Amino acid sequence: MQVIKATNHSILFNENCYTYLNDILLVTTFSKVFILVDENTASFCLPHFLSNITTEINLEIIELDAGEQFKNIDTCTQLWQTLLDLGGDRKSLIINLGGGVITDIGGFVASTFKRGIAFINVPTTLLAMVDAAIGGKNGVDLGTLKNQIGCICEPKAVLVDTSFLETLPTQQMRSGLAEMLKHGLISDKNYWDKFKTLSSLNTEDLDALIHQSILIKNKIVTEDLTETGLRKTLNFGHTLGHAIESYCLQNQEKESLSHGHAVAIGMILASFLSKEKELLSKEEYHEIKYIINEYFDTVDFSENDIEQILKLLIFDKKNEFGKVQFVLLTKIGNCVINQFCDDKLIKDAFFDYNYK
């Protein structure tokens, strides 16, 4: 797969990842190199990663507990202190080896430690490969509210080794699939159509789909790095998806949903809103709902659930002047930003989703 050029860095794939990394470790003088992992990537990914690195530099491994619940400022404080204790300085490098939690928090810690040090993202989940590690967004949650604290700061490189996907359970693969479906819905109908026959695809086909998904996101990001316009399209399904994810995290009576599962539901809801506002045809709405429900289990939402989710919408980062802003579809492959939908219409979307 060909190297993809981002704004100020490159996204490299498979064998090119380790050629690049070994070269940069050889020619660049880093005072310290830290590898940030969680307990899962320490077991399943770190041995493979280290076996491909050739360097005389001492590598310091920093391991975190796994899970979204640890993606917070308290963990950042511990990491900043650990970097100090281990002699980190402005010439240090952090390599974030993990899923979206690791690349998000690792990028944020690197971007703020000593006013910013170099970091490289090595995503190990499908979600991180096609979304979280791409685009320079770094941050942490505030309580159960997603990504309320953060910054936009690009990595030195993103290294995508798709062999890490062999370590993932099905649920984690589906979480990344949601973002790939989103890329098709907002910008490329031909890409979306490929997911209608996903079961017949082989590993090489999947690599090509990952590469194309990253191309789609990277093109949008390079045109609008700081999200003043076009980049907002990447939030399709996320306004309600994040609220659903946060609600399930804070409600012990609800089963926690993966990010991708929550976004998948959010995309169905946003597609309904698009139809009701006469932007999207009924036929395309039903196609979207059918395809997404093929990959993701439906979740029942009570009237109380819906009311509580609506209250969380006000915390969405895309809101302006207290108004909830939605990304809606005009057709499969095209969308519009900054759309307002009232509570009644949003409730109707949930009721339609509940109607199997």
Buried (B, 14 or more C-beta within 10 A) or exposed (E): BEEBEBEEBBBBBBEBBBEBBBEBBEEEEBEBBBBBBBEBBBEBBBEBBEEEBEEEBEBBEBBBEBEBEBBBEEBBEBBBEBBEEEEBEEEBBBBBBBBBBBBBBBBBBBBBBBEEBBBBBBBBBBBBBBBBBBBBBBBBBEEBBBBEBBEBBBBBBBBBBBEBBEBBEEEBBBBBBBBBBBBBBBBBEEBBEBBEEBEEBEEEEBBBBBBBBBBBBBEBBBEBBEBEEBBBBBBBBBBBBBBBBBBBBBBEEBEBBBBBBBBBBBBBBBBBBBBBBEBBBEEBBEBBBEBBBEBBEBBEBEEEBBEBBBEBBEBBBBEEEEEBBBBBBBEBBBBBBEBEBEEEBBBBBBEBBBEE
